[in-house]
Amino acid sequence: MPDTALTRAHVAAMVDHTLLKPEATSTDVRGLVDEARDLGVYAICVSPSMLPVRAEGVLVATVVGFPSGKHHSLIKGAEARLAVDQGAREIDMVIDVGAAVSGDYNAVLADILTVREAIGFDPVLKVILESAALSDDAIVEVCRAAEQAGADFVKTSTGFHPSGGASEHAVKLMAGTVGGRLGVKASGGIRTAEAAVAMIEAGATRLGLSGTRAVLDGLPR
């Protein structure tokens, strides 16, 4: 058990309980909702094709442009708008990672703005950087673009990129850049209580977990 003052309930309230596997079925999603209620998590996050989801008492999030980000901005905007119309209250969008790698931060800004404008300012918008594929300078610039575009969170990873998922270094850099003005979601490869606590201590204000129960079971009640 990690040496921490964070309790199971405290961490659960920061978790997006996530199911984004391509083979996920509607039965799997119903199980996700039931488990989310049992665990007391903040939200569930599912693929947009699984919407609408009957999840009374559980906030529903979904992903846009997932997992590559290589979708036209107008497609991302339309996908996000449809998801909101189908009950999603939070949107996790993937940027065009290649634009960030090449230093075209105006394109990144325009991409995020398109989604923000498509859904309005009521739904929460999280911007997925794919931080393991970016330099530190690129991480900082994308965070600045996300803030300028009106995003609510910056998020480390999809969990599907071969470069890896969340890291304490990336979370610290992101948190330092947005300075508490935006939330920071750590996601991708967080499988233990120790890893979850490390991300929170680095500055994460939300966690994306697929193995949520195993993580929470390692925390004090």
Backbone as CSV, one residue per row, in Angstrom:
resi,resn,N_x,N_y,N_z,CA_x,CA_y,CA_z,C_x,C_y,C_z
1,MET,0.851,-1.192,0.000,0.000,0.000,0.000,0.886,1.240,0.000
2,PRO,0.594,2.225,-0.882,1.442,3.409,-0.944,1.340,4.236,0.321
3,ASP,2.442,4.895,0.655,2.490,5.773,1.810,1.888,7.119,1.406
4,THR,0.599,7.309,1.671,-0.090,8.500,1.195,-1.292,8.793,2.056
5,ALA,-1.667,10.068,2.094,-2.884,10.474,2.794,-4.100,10.348,1.888
6,LEU,-3.898,10.048,0.627,-5.011,9.915,-0.301,-5.786,8.639,-0.008
7,THR,-7.084,8.763,0.151,-7.907,7.601,0.418,-8.505,7.056,-0.875
8,ARG,-9.064,5.868,-0.758,-9.733,5.249,-1.897,-10.831,6.155,-2.442
9,ALA,-11.645,6.714,-1.551,-12.761,7.552,-1.985,-12.268,8.826,-2.658
10,HIS,-11.188,9.396,-2.122,-10.631,10.625,-2.696,-10.176,10.378,-4.130
11,VAL,-9.455,9.305,-4.346,-8.949,9.008,-5.686,-10.088,8.606,-6.618
12,ALA,-11.036,7.810,-6.117,-12.172,7.394,-6.947,-12.901,8.600,-7.522
13,ALA,-13.015,9.649,-6.731,-13.724,10.856,-7.162,-12.976,11.626,-8.244
14,MET,-11.755,11.181,-8.572,-10.960,11.811,-9.622,-10.880,10.959,-10.884
15,VAL,-11.578,9.827,-10.909,-11.361,8.825,-11.957,-12.425,8.877,-13.047
16,ASP,-11.955,8.858,-14.300,-12.792,8.519,-15.448,-12.589,7.024,-15.698
17,HIS,-13.588,6.231,-15.352,-13.549,4.769,-15.493,-13.773,4.450,-16.972
18,THR,-12.751,3.893,-17.617,-12.653,3.955,-19.074,-12.751,2.593,-19.748
19,LEU,-13.514,2.563,-20.851,-13.606,1.376,-21.695,-13.579,1.832,-23.148
20,LEU,-12.418,1.703,-23.777,-12.250,2.167,-25.152,-11.706,1.084,-26.075
21,LYS,-11.765,-0.160,-25.638,-11.292,-1.256,-26.482,-12.182,-1.382,-27.722
22,PRO,-11.600,-1.631,-28.891,-12.407,-1.758,-30.105,-13.438,-2.886,-30.031
23,GLU,-13.136,-3.917,-29.253,-14.038,-5.074,-29.179,-15.106,-4.931,-28.111
24,ALA,-15.182,-3.775,-27.443,-16.175,-3.574,-26.388,-17.596,-3.704,-26.945
25,THR,-18.476,-4.318,-26.164,-19.864,-4.517,-26.553,-20.782,-3.698,-25.641
26,SER,-22.058,-3.645,-26.012,-23.021,-2.941,-25.173,-23.142,-3.606,-23.811
27,THR,-22.966,-4.909,-23.761,-22.972,-5.610,-22.474,-21.791,-5.159,-21.612
28,ASP,-20.639,-4.996,-22.239,-19.468,-4.506,-21.512,-19.718,-3.110,-20.944
29,VAL,-20.377,-2.263,-21.717,-20.645,-0.899,-21.263,-21.619,-0.908,-20.087
30,ARG,-22.617,-1.756,-20.142,-23.536,-1.872,-18.999,-22.788,-2.310,-17.752
31,GLY,-21.834,-3.228,-17.927,-21.010,-3.653,-16.804,-20.142,-2.525,-16.288
32,LEU,-19.642,-1.685,-17.206,-18.823,-0.537,-16.821,-19.634,0.430,-15.959
33,VAL,-20.872,0.675,-16.360,-21.734,1.585,-15.602,-21.993,1.036,-14.204
34,ASP,-22.311,-0.251,-14.129,-22.571,-0.863,-12.820,-21.332,-0.782,-11.928
35,GLU,-20.172,-1.052,-12.508,-18.937,-1.004,-11.725,-18.620,0.426,-11.305
36,ALA,-18.899,1.385,-12.179,-18.655,2.786,-11.848,-19.470,3.202,-10.626
37,ARG,-20.718,2.782,-10.573,-21.559,3.092,-9.418,-20.999,2.439,-8.163
38,ASP,-20.570,1.203,-8.299,-20.037,0.471,-7.149,-18.755,1.104,-6.619
39,LEU,-17.916,1.598,-7.520,-16.621,2.153,-7.129,-16.698,3.618,-6.706
40,GLY,-17.762,4.300,-7.083,-17.895,5.698,-6.714,-17.005,6.629,-7.503
41,VAL,-16.772,6.313,-8.784,-15.886,7.132,-9.606,-16.592,8.393,-10.095
42,TYR,-15.806,9.291,-10.679,-16.355,10.551,-11.160,-17.184,10.362,-12.431
43,ALA,-16.660,9.567,-13.371,-17.301,9.449,-14.683,-16.929,8.131,-15.326
44,ILE,-17.663,7.788,-16.386,-17.229,6.730,-17.290,-16.825,7.390,-18.604
45,CYS,-15.921,6.731,-19.329,-15.513,7.214,-20.646,-15.612,6.055,-21.623
46,VAL,-16.435,6.226,-22.659,-16.680,5.166,-23.629,-16.487,5.704,-25.044
47,SER,-16.414,4.801,-25.993,-16.301,5.186,-27.399,-17.598,5.849,-27.860
48,PRO,-17.522,6.800,-28.796,-18.733,7.511,-29.219,-19.784,6.629,-29.854
49,SER,-19.356,5.523,-30.458,-20.334,4.631,-31.075,-21.201,3.904,-30.057
50,MET,-20.809,3.932,-28.779,-21.586,3.273,-27.724,-22.669,4.187,-27.150
51,LEU,-22.665,5.457,-27.526,-23.673,6.400,-27.052,-24.994,6.204,-27.801
52,PRO,-26.125,6.564,-27.181,-26.263,7.028,-25.798,-26.146,5.876,-24.801
53,VAL,-25.742,6.206,-23.574,-25.574,5.224,-22.509,-26.548,5.550,-21.381
54,ARG,-27.286,4.554,-20.938,-28.153,4.743,-19.775,-27.283,4.619,-18.526
55,ALA,-27.047,5.745,-17.878,-26.106,5.750,-16.755,-26.559,6.755,-15.705
56,GLU,-27.771,6.555,-15.205,-28.298,7.479,-14.211,-27.347,7.580,-13.021
57,GLY,-27.032,8.806,-12.668,-26.142,9.028,-11.535,-24.673,8.949,-11.863
58,VAL,-24.329,8.668,-13.133,-22.923,8.569,-13.555,-22.701,9.515,-14.729
59,LEU,-21.721,10.382,-14.623,-21.401,11.297,-15.714,-20.774,10.523,-16.867
60,VAL,-21.153,10.865,-18.096,-20.668,10.156,-19.283,-19.722,11.047,-20.080
61,ALA,-18.539,10.516,-20.360,-17.558,11.167,-21.227,-17.315,10.280,-22.441
62,THR,-16.813,10.885,-23.506,-16.454,10.121,-24.694,-15.229,10.741,-25.351
63,VAL,-14.749,10.086,-26.392,-13.542,10.536,-27.088,-13.888,10.985,-28.505
64,VAL,-13.040,11.857,-29.045,-13.242,12.416,-30.380,-11.911,12.405,-31.124
65,GLY,-11.950,11.995,-32.395,-10.723,11.900,-33.177,-9.796,10.840,-32.639
66,PHE,-10.369,9.821,-32.068,-9.609,8.835,-31.296,-9.296,7.604,-32.142
67,PRO,-8.117,6.995,-31.995,-7.006,7.423,-31.146,-5.915,8.216,-31.869
68,SER,-6.010,8.351,-33.198,-4.873,8.919,-33.945,-4.857,10.438,-33.969
69,GLY,-6.027,11.064,-33.884,-6.103,12.509,-34.051,-6.041,12.953,-35.502
70,LYS,-5.849,12.010,-36.406,-5.695,12.341,-37.826,-7.051,12.375,-38.532
71,HIS,-7.935,13.200,-37.997,-9.246,13.420,-38.575,-9.370,14.905,-38.888
72,HIS,-10.105,15.247,-39.924,-10.322,16.655,-40.228,-10.995,17.324,-39.031
73,SER,-10.631,18.558,-38.764,-11.193,19.270,-37.625,-12.719,19.338,-37.685
74,LEU,-13.273,19.482,-38.889,-14.730,19.544,-39.008,-15.374,18.205,-38.643
75,ILE,-14.685,17.115,-38.925,-15.178,15.795,-38.528,-15.135,15.672,-37.014
76,LYS,-14.049,16.132,-36.407,-13.965,16.107,-34.941,-15.088,16.943,-34.325
77,GLY,-15.335,18.108,-34.899,-16.398,18.950,-34.377,-17.758,18.305,-34.484
78,ALA,-18.037,17.699,-35.637,-19.323,17.031,-35.830,-19.462,15.833,-34.897
79,GLU,-18.386,15.081,-34.724,-18.411,13.924,-33.829,-18.674,14.370,-32.392
80,ALA,-18.040,15.460,-32.001,-18.226,15.974,-30.650,-19.651,16.475,-30.439
81,ARG,-20.186,17.198,-31.422,-21.549,17.725,-31.309,-22.558,16.593,-31.199
82,LEU,-22.393,15.558,-32.025,-23.290,14.407,-31.966,-23.203,13.730,-30.611
83,ALA,-21.984,13.599,-30.089,-21.799,12.948,-28.783,-22.510,13.726,-27.681
84,VAL,-22.413,15.046,-27.723,-23.104,15.863,-26.726,-24.615,15.709,-26.875
85,ASP,-25.083,15.696,-28.102,-26.520,15.507,-28.343,-27.002,14.154,-27.826
86,GLN,-26.088,13.177,-27.762,-26.433,11.841,-27.286,-26.109,11.642,-25.809
87,GLY,-25.831,12.725,-25.107,-25.725,12.639,-23.656,-24.348,12.741,-23.050
88,ALA,-23.302,12.854,-23.863,-21.960,13.009,-23.293,-21.825,14.397,-22.686
89,ARG,-21.271,14.448,-21.483,-21.074,15.735,-20.825,-19.611,16.168,-20.844
90,GLU,-18.733,15.271,-21.230,-17.316,15.606,-21.347,-16.769,14.996,-22.635
91,ILE,-15.928,15.754,-23.320,-15.332,15.342,-24.595,-13.817,15.336,-24.455
92,ASP,-13.203,14.198,-24.740,-11.738,14.060,-24.745,-11.283,13.978,-26.207
93,MET,-10.752,15.074,-26.729,-10.371,15.103,-28.149,-8.866,14.906,-28.309
94,VAL,-8.498,14.224,-29.389,-7.088,14.018,-29.716,-6.654,15.084,-30.718
95,ILE,-5.555,15.766,-30.417,-5.022,16.734,-31.374,-4.397,16.012,-32.564
96,ASP,-4.078,16.775,-33.603,-3.237,16.266,-34.680,-1.808,16.275,-34.139
97,VAL,-1.355,15.123,-33.690,-0.040,15.025,-33.046,1.065,15.442,-34.007
98,GLY,0.901,15.108,-35.279,1.912,15.487,-36.268,2.078,16.988,-36.390
99,ALA,0.964,17.727,-36.261,1.051,19.187,-36.303,1.884,19.703,-35.141
100,ALA,1.697,19.099,-33.971,2.492,19.505,-32.804,3.954,19.136,-32.977
101,VAL,4.213,17.949,-33.494,5.598,17.510,-33.703,6.326,18.456,-34.665
102,SER,5.606,18.927,-35.681,6.231,19.806,-36.676,6.254,21.268,-36.244
103,GLY,5.680,21.565,-35.080,5.699,22.932,-34.576,4.606,23.825,-35.130
104,ASP,3.578,23.237,-35.759,2.479,24.033,-36.318,1.398,24.199,-35.248
105,TYR,1.675,25.040,-34.287,0.770,25.192,-33.153,-0.478,25.993,-33.509
106,ASN,-0.419,26.770,-34.592,-1.635,27.425,-35.062,-2.649,26.405,-35.552
107,ALA,-2.165,25.330,-36.189,-3.062,24.260,-36.632,-3.655,23.536,-35.433
108,VAL,-2.844,23.324,-34.400,-3.345,22.696,-33.177,-4.417,23.575,-32.540
109,LEU,-4.155,24.868,-32.474,-5.124,25.806,-31.911,-6.428,25.780,-32.690
110,ALA,-6.341,25.815,-34.009,-7.539,25.806,-34.841,-8.337,24.520,-34.667
111,ASP,-7.640,23.410,-34.523,-8.282,22.109,-34.326,-9.103,22.106,-33.037
112,ILE,-8.493,22.599,-31.959,-9.186,22.627,-30.669,-10.350,23.612,-30.706
113,LEU,-10.130,24.777,-31.312,-11.188,25.780,-31.413,-12.403,25.242,-32.165
114,THR,-12.167,24.461,-33.197,-13.274,23.905,-33.973,-14.163,23.030,-33.110
115,VAL,-13.555,22.205,-32.266,-14.335,21.343,-31.381,-15.024,22.171,-30.294
116,ARG,-14.289,23.120,-29.716,-14.885,23.973,-28.684,-16.111,24.700,-29.216
117,GLU,-16.017,25.250,-30.408,-17.132,25.982,-30.992,-18.289,25.052,-31.350
118,ALA,-17.977,23.817,-31.703,-19.028,22.869,-32.073,-19.890,22.461,-30.884
119,ILE,-19.299,22.418,-29.690,-20.036,21.922,-28.525,-20.456,23.027,-27.565
120,GLY,-19.971,24.257,-27.791,-20.264,25.321,-26.843,-19.399,25.195,-25.600
121,PHE,-19.734,25.983,-24.589,-18.879,26.047,-23.407,-19.442,25.326,-22.195
122,ASP,-20.575,24.635,-22.357,-21.118,23.883,-21.225,-20.422,22.537,-21.051
123,PRO,-20.324,21.700,-22.106,-19.592,20.439,-21.927,-18.118,20.683,-21.635
124,VAL,-17.544,19.818,-20.823,-16.114,19.888,-20.514,-15.318,19.367,-21.710
125,LEU,-14.284,20.102,-22.088,-13.423,19.702,-23.192,-12.027,19.408,-22.673
126,LYS,-11.574,18.180,-22.900,-10.220,17.771,-22.550,-9.431,17.562,-23.837
127,VAL,-8.190,18.027,-23.836,-7.351,17.967,-25.030,-6.233,16.955,-24.804
128,ILE,-6.235,15.899,-25.607,-5.248,14.822,-25.483,-4.018,15.162,-26.318
129,LEU,-2.869,15.279,-25.621,-1.631,15.697,-26.285,-0.862,14.544,-26.925
130,GLU,-0.988,13.349,-26.387,-0.088,12.222,-26.678,1.328,12.635,-26.297
131,SER,1.485,12.925,-25.002,2.697,13.565,-24.497,3.963,12.754,-24.723
132,ALA,3.861,11.426,-24.722,5.062,10.601,-24.902,5.661,10.769,-26.290
133,ALA,4.875,11.279,-27.232,5.365,11.473,-28.599,5.867,12.886,-28.839
134,LEU,5.796,13.758,-27.818,6.137,15.169,-27.991,7.367,15.546,-27.180
135,SER,8.072,16.566,-27.660,9.160,17.163,-26.882,8.564,17.995,-25.762
136,ASP,9.401,18.355,-24.791,8.926,19.213,-23.710,8.410,20.543,-24.250
137,ASP,9.120,21.124,-25.200,8.678,22.395,-25.769,7.311,22.259,-26.430
138,ALA,7.112,21.149,-27.137,5.823,20.930,-27.806,4.705,20.739,-26.786
139,ILE,4.976,20.028,-25.708,3.975,19.855,-24.656,3.537,21.214,-24.117
140,VAL,4.502,22.069,-23.842,4.187,23.405,-23.324,3.353,24.190,-24.324
141,GLU,3.736,24.170,-25.585,3.026,24.958,-26.589,1.611,24.431,-26.819
142,VAL,1.437,23.124,-26.799,0.092,22.575,-26.971,-0.787,22.922,-25.771
143,CYS,-0.226,22.880,-24.583,-0.988,23.296,-23.399,-1.424,24.755,-23.519
144,ARG,-0.531,25.602,-24.003,-0.882,27.012,-24.195,-1.975,27.168,-25.242
145,ALA,-1.894,26.387,-26.314,-2.930,26.438,-27.347,-4.274,25.969,-26.804
146,ALA,-4.242,24.917,-25.989,-5.475,24.407,-25.397,-6.129,25.462,-24.512
147,GLU,-5.319,26.149,-23.721,-5.866,27.200,-22.869,-6.419,28.344,-23.696
148,GLN,-5.700,28.744,-24.724,-6.157,29.833,-25.577,-7.468,29.483,-26.275
149,ALA,-7.644,28.204,-26.617,-8.847,27.760,-27.328,-10.042,27.551,-26.405
150,GLY,-9.826,27.673,-25.098,-10.943,27.534,-24.183,-11.183,26.130,-23.670
151,ALA,-10.184,25.274,-23.741,-10.320,23.924,-23.196,-10.379,23.984,-21.670
152,ASP,-10.903,22.909,-21.083,-11.013,22.818,-19.629,-9.901,21.974,-19.012
153,PHE,-9.379,21.032,-19.785,-8.331,20.120,-19.317,-7.318,19.904,-20.425
154,VAL,-6.091,19.598,-20.033,-5.137,18.962,-20.928,-4.924,17.541,-20.407
155,LYS,-4.728,16.624,-21.313,-4.663,15.199,-20.971,-3.434,14.588,-21.619
156,THR,-2.764,13.706,-20.908,-1.483,13.187,-21.397,-1.615,12.345,-22.656
157,SER,-2.518,11.348,-22.645,-2.369,10.258,-23.607,-3.689,9.579,-23.940
158,THR,-3.683,8.889,-25.091,-4.806,8.017,-25.431,-4.688,6.659,-24.762
159,GLY,-3.446,6.246,-24.493,-3.206,4.888,-24.013,-3.008,3.900,-25.143
160,PHE,-3.074,4.401,-26.389,-2.939,3.521,-27.552,-1.676,3.802,-28.356
161,HIS,-0.897,4.807,-27.997,0.275,5.176,-28.792,1.474,4.316,-28.411
162,PRO,2.247,3.861,-29.411,3.408,3.003,-29.094,4.491,3.703,-28.283
163,SER,4.507,5.034,-28.260,5.509,5.750,-27.469,5.246,5.667,-25.975
164,GLY,4.043,5.284,-25.590,3.738,5.130,-24.174,2.610,6.032,-23.718
165,GLY,2.337,5.966,-22.410,1.239,6.715,-21.829,1.705,7.853,-20.948
166,ALA,1.042,7.997,-19.808,1.333,9.105,-18.903,2.687,8.911,-18.224
167,SER,3.327,10.033,-17.918,4.555,10.022,-17.115,4.471,11.149,-16.102
168,GLU,5.153,10.968,-14.972,5.182,12.032,-13.969,5.794,13.306,-14.557
169,HIS,6.830,13.140,-15.374,7.484,14.305,-15.964,6.507,15.120,-16.797
170,ALA,5.751,14.444,-17.661,4.801,15.156,-18.522,3.717,15.833,-17.695
171,VAL,3.222,15.135,-16.685,2.169,15.716,-15.842,2.679,16.969,-15.135
172,LYS,3.892,16.909,-14.586,4.467,18.086,-13.924,4.606,19.250,-14.898
173,LEU,5.059,18.949,-16.102,5.251,19.991,-17.108,3.917,20.604,-17.509
174,MET,2.922,19.767,-17.707,1.594,20.254,-18.089,0.973,21.080,-16.966
175,ALA,1.068,20.565,-15.740,0.496,21.278,-14.597,1.187,22.621,-14.394
176,GLY,2.498,22.648,-14.575,3.226,23.891,-14.429,2.859,24.909,-15.496
177,THR,2.535,24.422,-16.685,2.186,25.316,-17.788,0.795,25.915,-17.614
178,VAL,-0.187,25.101,-17.240,-1.559,25.614,-17.130,-1.822,26.252,-15.777
179,GLY,-0.950,26.016,-14.802,-0.973,26.755,-13.554,-2.277,26.734,-12.788
180,GLY,-3.011,25.629,-12.868,-4.260,25.544,-12.136,-5.445,26.156,-12.871
181,ARG,-5.205,26.804,-13.987,-6.295,27.404,-14.763,-7.079,26.347,-15.536
182,LEU,-6.412,25.249,-15.896,-7.022,24.091,-16.524,-6.747,22.879,-15.656
183,GLY,-7.597,21.872,-15.770,-7.301,20.611,-15.133,-6.261,19.840,-15.917
184,VAL,-5.666,18.846,-15.275,-4.687,17.973,-15.927,-5.130,16.532,-15.716
185,LYS,-5.363,15.827,-16.814,-5.769,14.425,-16.738,-4.605,13.533,-17.142
186,ALA,-4.236,12.631,-16.255,-3.214,11.632,-16.547,-3.907,10.348,-16.963
187,SER,-3.511,9.813,-18.100,-4.171,8.624,-18.633,-3.187,7.827,-19.467
188,GLY,-3.313,6.505,-19.380,-2.459,5.637,-20.173,-1.396,4.955,-19.341
189,GLY,-1.599,3.674,-19.053,-0.586,2.887,-18.353,-0.573,3.019,-16.849
190,ILE,-1.603,3.607,-16.263,-1.667,3.756,-14.799,-2.399,2.541,-14.248
191,ARG,-1.660,1.610,-13.666,-2.247,0.319,-13.309,-2.147,-0.016,-11.824
192,THR,-1.471,0.822,-11.059,-1.310,0.541,-9.632,-1.662,1.777,-8.818
193,ALA,-1.923,1.546,-7.525,-2.192,2.661,-6.632,-0.979,3.587,-6.550
194,GLU,0.198,2.999,-6.530,1.418,3.808,-6.452,1.538,4.740,-7.656
195,ALA,1.243,4.219,-8.836,1.321,5.040,-10.047,0.269,6.147,-10.021
196,ALA,-0.930,5.820,-9.562,-1.989,6.827,-9.492,-1.613,7.947,-8.536
197,VAL,-1.106,7.588,-7.376,-0.703,8.597,-6.387,0.427,9.463,-6.939
198,ALA,1.368,8.837,-7.628,2.477,9.594,-8.210,1.970,10.630,-9.206
199,MET,0.982,10.269,-10.000,0.427,11.211,-10.973,-0.282,12.370,-10.276
200,ILE,-1.008,12.053,-9.214,-1.698,13.104,-8.465,-0.694,14.040,-7.813
201,GLU,0.333,13.469,-7.239,1.357,14.301,-6.598,2.124,15.145,-7.618
202,ALA,2.175,14.676,-8.871,2.833,15.442,-9.936,1.959,16.582,-10.447
203,GLY,0.658,16.540,-10.117,-0.226,17.627,-10.521,-1.494,17.221,-11.231
204,ALA,-1.739,15.917,-11.402,-2.964,15.469,-12.065,-4.187,15.756,-11.193
205,THR,-5.234,16.259,-11.828,-6.491,16.506,-11.129,-7.581,15.541,-11.569
206,ARG,-7.286,14.734,-12.574,-8.187,13.675,-13.030,-7.317,12.523,-13.517
207,LEU,-7.836,11.306,-13.390,-7.140,10.105,-13.852,-8.026,9.338,-14.814
208,GLY,-7.464,8.869,-15.901,-8.155,7.957,-16.799,-7.647,6.550,-16.548
209,LEU,-8.537,5.677,-16.057,-8.139,4.318,-15.691,-9.078,3.305,-16.331
210,SER,-8.506,2.204,-16.810,-9.332,1.078,-17.246,-9.340,-0.016,-16.187
211,GLY,-8.247,-0.166,-15.447,-8.186,-1.137,-14.354,-8.453,-0.439,-13.024
212,THR,-9.571,0.240,-12.942,-9.853,1.112,-11.798,-9.908,0.356,-10.472
213,ARG,-10.573,-0.772,-10.467,-10.746,-1.498,-9.201,-9.389,-1.901,-8.612
214,ALA,-8.496,-2.394,-9.458,-7.184,-2.814,-8.964,-6.411,-1.635,-8.377
215,VAL,-6.533,-0.466,-9.005,-5.853,0.724,-8.483,-6.451,1.117,-7.138
216,LEU,-7.765,1.197,-7.069,-8.421,1.632,-5.826,-8.220,0.642,-4.687
217,ASP,-8.132,-0.631,-5.007,-7.933,-1.645,-3.979,-6.591,-1.487,-3.267
218,GLY,-5.663,-0.779,-3.887,-4.361,-0.567,-3.265,-4.287,0.668,-2.393
219,LEU,-5.424,1.339,-2.193,-5.460,2.570,-1.418,-6.183,2.370,-0.089
220,PRO,-5.813,3.150,0.931,-6.489,3.020,2.215,-7.913,3.537,2.147
221,ARG,-8.802,2.918,2.911,-10.189,3.363,2.951,-10.391,4.493,3.917
